[in-house]
Amino acid sequence: VKRAKEKNILLEVNNSSLSPDTSREGTRENVKTYLELCKKYGVRIIMGTDSHICYDIGVFTHVEQLIKELVINYWEDQIIEFFGI
């Protein structure tokens, strides 16, 4: 997270990783820690769906619960500002 801040790199959180149906153990707790560090160091986040089926594209149900304030691709004006476009 510190290195991402130094290099002005966006970090990603995938919605599918936070699904209750995921086989990954401890993901929610790990993501919470990860996001706390992002908030502490002012690192911006981009949401991803990691979709493997068309119905999941653009669905961020699980991610939104945790990171709305850090997500850059949730707010159009913040994307424009970040990339200077």
N, C-alpha and C positions, 0 to 999 in steps of 0.2 A: 504494500500500500504506500509506504514512504517513497519507494522508487517510482511508482506511478505518479505521485505528486511531483517529484523532481522532474520527470519527463513530460508532464502534462498529458498523461495517458488516461483514457476512460477505462474503467473496469466494468465487466459484465456480470450480471446475475441472470441465470436462466430460470424461467418459470417452471419448466419441467423438473428441475432439480428440487424444487420445493413442494412438488405434488405429494399428497399423502400416499400415493401409489408407488412412489419411487423405491427402488431397492437399496438406495444409498442410506446408510445409517448415520445419524447425527448431522444430517445436512442442514436442517433448520437452525440448530445451535451454532454450527460453523458459520453459516451465512450471517447470523446475527452478530457474531464476533467480528467478522469481516466488515460488515456495514458500520459497526461502532468505530472501527479503525478508519474507515473511509470518512465518516463524519468528523472524527477527531482531527484528521489531517486535511480535510477539505477536498477529498478526491471524489470526482463525479462518477456517476454510475450510468450505464446504459442497460436497458432491459432487453432480454432475448427470450424467445420462446423455445428454441431448440426443437421446433415442430417437426414431427415425422408424419403428420397427417394434416390435411388442409384445415380441418376444424379447429386446430390449435393455433393457427397463425394469428398473431395479434392479440391473443388471449393472455393476459398478465395477472389473472386472479390471485395467484399465490404470491407473486413478487410485490404487487401493489400494497399488500397488507404490511410489508416490512420496510419499503424503501421509497415511498412516494416523494419525500423531500429531497432525496439525493439523485433521483433519476433525471437525466438530461433529456432523454428522448420522450419524456412525458410532456414537456413544455417546449413548444416550437421556438419561442423567443430565446430560450437558453441555448438551443442548438445553434441558432444564428449567431448569437454572441460568442459561444465557445469557438466556432470555426471561423468567425470573422467574415461572415458572408452577408 
